[in-house]
Amino acid sequence: MYRELLRDARFYEFELKVDRDRLAEARAEGCASCGGVLHAADFPRKPRGGPVALGEDHDKRFSLCFAREGCRGRCTPPSLRFLGRRVYLGAIVVVVAAMRQGATPARMRRLRELLGVSRRTVERWRAWWRETFAESPFWRIVSAAFMPPVETRLLPASLLERFSGTTNPGSWGSCAFSARSPAARGSRSLAEGRRRSAEDAPRSTAGRSFTVRAPLMPGARCDE
């Protein structure tokens, strides 16, 4: 079923709508420091793994910059489509890494034909979820909200189950869990006071924060 989901343009249009709504909310709030308006300052992206012929907006990581002179901050709302600065779309990273049986030879052949992804990349994703993400300060705080605890060794499948009620990663509900999750809404306590100049920069003005940068695995490239 994951193949049907990952080639379904409606799913990506849904993700785009969520990102647009978050962008509109951030723009409406304006700059908390100077009260100025926010202008569009999107980051160009070349995402891999999605169906062909998606619109131009699918190649943009929505972001805003402060218009008032002297206020040089940037507001980058959280995105449902992108997972950090990885080249592959976030849904791809979640669904593929959630396969319980792992990257078997037969499954890798299908994934390579469908997405062009290599075994090495898939194993890197799985390791990131179960090691780097699971040991991050963000997850240590958020995981306390789940009872019984989420099984770390089965991430991200074990987390998807809590939002979708199914172990099948190829459903709309399981892939869109992050639209309702604390990770998608951001964590004020973790991002507060932090500012980055790159694409992942959290919005952190007047005590308000909207993104938490996902940790990178040591030695891993940030484009996978």
C-alpha positions as CSV (number, residue, x, y, z in Angstrom):
1,M,0.0,0.0,0.0
2,Y,2.9,2.4,0.6
3,R,3.5,2.5,-3.1
4,E,0.0,3.8,-3.8
5,L,0.4,6.4,-1.1
6,L,3.7,7.7,-2.2
7,R,2.6,8.1,-5.8
8,D,-0.8,9.7,-4.9
9,A,-0.6,13.4,-5.8
10,R,-3.6,14.1,-3.4
11,F,-1.5,13.3,-0.4
12,Y,1.2,15.8,-1.4
13,E,-1.5,18.4,-2.1
14,F,-2.8,17.8,1.4
15,E,0.7,18.4,2.9
16,L,1.1,21.5,0.8
17,K,-2.1,22.9,2.1
18,V,-1.0,22.3,5.7
19,D,2.3,24.1,5.0
20,R,0.4,27.0,3.4
21,D,-1.9,27.3,6.4
22,R,1.1,27.5,8.8
23,L,2.7,30.1,6.6
24,A,-0.5,32.2,6.6
25,E,-0.7,31.9,10.4
26,A,3.0,33.1,10.8
27,R,2.5,35.9,8.4
28,A,-0.6,37.1,10.2
29,E,1.2,37.3,13.5
30,G,3.9,39.5,12.1
31,C,7.2,40.3,13.9
32,A,6.8,40.1,17.6
33,S,10.0,42.2,18.1
34,C,9.3,45.2,15.9
35,G,5.6,44.8,14.9
36,G,6.5,44.9,11.2
37,V,5.1,42.8,8.4
38,L,6.7,39.6,7.1
39,H,7.7,39.2,3.4
40,A,8.0,36.0,1.5
41,A,11.6,34.6,1.4
42,D,11.2,31.0,0.4
43,F,14.0,28.5,0.0
44,P,14.2,26.7,-3.3
45,R,14.2,22.9,-2.9
46,K,14.6,19.9,-5.3
47,P,12.7,17.2,-3.4
48,R,13.1,13.6,-4.4
49,G,10.6,10.7,-4.2
50,G,7.3,12.5,-5.0
51,P,5.2,11.9,-8.1
52,V,6.1,13.9,-11.3
53,A,4.3,17.0,-12.4
54,L,3.6,18.5,-9.0
55,G,3.2,22.3,-9.0
56,E,6.0,24.8,-8.4
57,D,5.1,25.4,-4.8
58,H,6.1,21.8,-4.0
59,D,9.7,22.9,-4.8
60,K,9.7,25.6,-2.1
61,R,10.4,25.5,1.6
62,F,8.1,28.3,2.8
63,S,9.8,31.0,4.8
64,L,9.4,34.7,5.7
65,C,11.8,37.5,6.5
66,F,11.2,40.7,8.6
67,A,10.6,43.8,6.4
68,R,11.6,46.5,8.9
69,E,15.1,47.9,8.4
70,G,17.4,46.8,11.3
71,C,15.3,43.7,12.1
72,R,17.0,41.0,10.1
73,G,15.4,38.0,11.5
74,R,13.7,35.2,9.6
75,C,10.6,33.1,10.3
76,T,10.5,29.6,8.9
77,P,7.3,27.8,10.0
78,P,7.4,24.1,10.5
79,S,6.8,22.0,7.4
80,L,4.9,18.8,7.0
81,R,6.6,18.2,3.6
82,F,10.2,18.4,4.5
83,L,12.2,16.7,7.3
84,G,15.1,19.1,8.0
85,R,17.3,19.6,4.9
86,R,17.0,16.1,3.6
87,V,16.6,15.8,-0.2
88,Y,13.9,13.2,0.0
89,L,10.4,14.3,1.1
90,G,9.6,13.8,4.7
91,A,6.8,11.3,4.0
92,I,9.4,9.1,2.1
93,V,11.7,9.1,5.1
94,V,8.9,8.2,7.5
95,V,7.2,5.5,5.4
96,V,10.3,3.7,4.2
97,A,12.0,3.8,7.7
98,A,8.8,2.4,9.3
99,M,8.8,-0.9,7.3
100,R,9.1,-3.5,10.1
101,Q,10.7,-6.2,7.9
102,G,13.6,-3.9,7.0
103,A,15.3,-3.4,3.7
104,T,15.0,-6.9,2.2
105,P,16.5,-7.4,-1.3
106,A,13.0,-7.7,-2.9
107,R,11.8,-4.6,-1.1
108,M,14.9,-2.6,-2.0
109,R,14.4,-3.4,-5.7
110,R,10.9,-2.0,-5.5
111,L,12.1,1.1,-3.6
112,R,14.9,1.7,-6.1
113,E,12.5,1.5,-9.0
114,L,9.9,3.7,-7.3
115,L,12.0,6.3,-5.5
116,G,15.6,5.8,-6.7
117,V,16.7,5.3,-3.0
118,S,19.6,3.2,-2.1
119,R,19.9,0.6,0.7
120,R,22.6,2.7,2.3
121,T,20.3,5.7,2.5
122,V,17.4,3.6,3.9
123,E,19.6,2.1,6.6
124,R,20.8,5.6,7.5
125,W,17.2,6.8,7.9
126,R,16.4,3.9,10.2
127,A,19.5,4.5,12.3
128,W,18.7,8.2,12.6
129,W,15.2,7.4,13.9
130,R,16.3,4.8,16.4
131,E,19.6,6.3,17.6
132,T,19.9,10.1,16.9
133,F,16.3,11.0,17.1
134,A,15.5,8.7,20.0
135,E,18.4,10.1,22.1
136,S,17.6,13.8,21.3
137,P,16.5,16.2,24.1
138,F,13.3,16.8,22.1
139,W,12.2,13.2,22.1
140,R,13.1,12.7,25.7
141,I,10.6,15.4,26.6
142,V,7.9,14.6,24.0
143,S,8.0,10.8,24.7
144,A,6.9,11.4,28.3
145,A,3.4,12.2,27.0
146,F,2.9,8.7,25.7
147,M,1.6,5.9,27.9
148,P,2.5,3.1,27.6
149,P,6.0,4.3,26.3
150,V,6.7,4.2,22.6
151,E,9.2,1.5,21.8
152,T,12.3,3.2,20.7
153,R,13.7,0.2,18.8
154,L,10.7,0.3,16.5
155,L,10.7,3.9,15.6
156,P,9.2,5.4,13.6
157,A,6.6,2.6,13.2
158,S,5.8,2.5,16.9
159,L,5.1,6.3,16.9
160,L,2.9,6.1,13.8
161,E,0.7,3.5,15.5
162,R,-0.1,6.0,18.3
163,F,-1.6,8.4,15.8
164,S,-3.1,6.1,13.2
165,G,-4.1,3.0,15.2
166,T,-2.5,0.8,12.6
167,T,0.9,-0.7,12.0
168,N,0.5,-0.1,8.3
169,P,2.8,2.8,7.3
170,G,1.1,3.2,3.9
171,S,-2.0,5.0,5.1
172,W,-2.8,8.7,5.0
173,G,-3.4,8.8,8.7
174,S,-0.1,7.3,9.6
175,C,1.9,9.6,7.3
176,A,0.1,12.7,8.3
177,F,0.5,12.1,12.0
178,S,3.0,14.9,12.2
179,A,0.3,17.4,11.3
180,R,-1.2,16.8,14.8
181,S,1.9,15.8,16.7
182,P,3.9,18.0,19.2
183,A,6.9,17.8,16.8
184,A,5.1,19.5,14.0
185,R,3.7,22.3,16.2
186,G,7.1,23.0,17.7
187,S,8.5,23.0,21.2
188,R,8.8,26.4,22.9
189,S,11.0,25.1,25.7
190,L,13.6,23.6,23.3
191,A,13.8,26.2,20.6
192,E,13.4,29.3,22.8
193,G,16.3,31.7,22.5
194,R,17.9,29.7,19.6
195,R,18.4,31.4,16.2
196,R,19.9,29.9,13.1
197,S,20.7,31.6,9.8
198,A,20.1,28.6,7.7
199,E,16.9,27.1,6.3
200,D,16.1,25.4,9.6
201,A,16.2,28.6,11.6
202,P,13.6,28.4,14.4
203,R,11.3,31.3,14.9
204,S,12.2,32.5,18.4
205,T,11.0,36.0,19.2
206,A,9.3,37.2,22.4
207,G,9.3,33.7,23.8
208,R,7.5,32.1,20.8
209,S,9.1,29.3,18.9
210,F,7.7,27.2,16.0
211,T,10.4,24.8,15.0
212,V,12.9,22.5,16.6
213,R,15.7,21.4,14.4
214,A,16.0,17.6,14.1
215,P,19.4,16.3,15.2
216,L,21.7,15.0,12.5
217,M,23.5,11.7,12.9
218,P,27.3,12.2,13.3
219,G,28.9,11.7,9.9
220,A,25.6,11.7,8.0
221,R,25.0,14.0,5.1
222,C,22.2,16.5,5.7
223,D,20.9,16.0,2.2
224,E,19.5,12.5,2.6
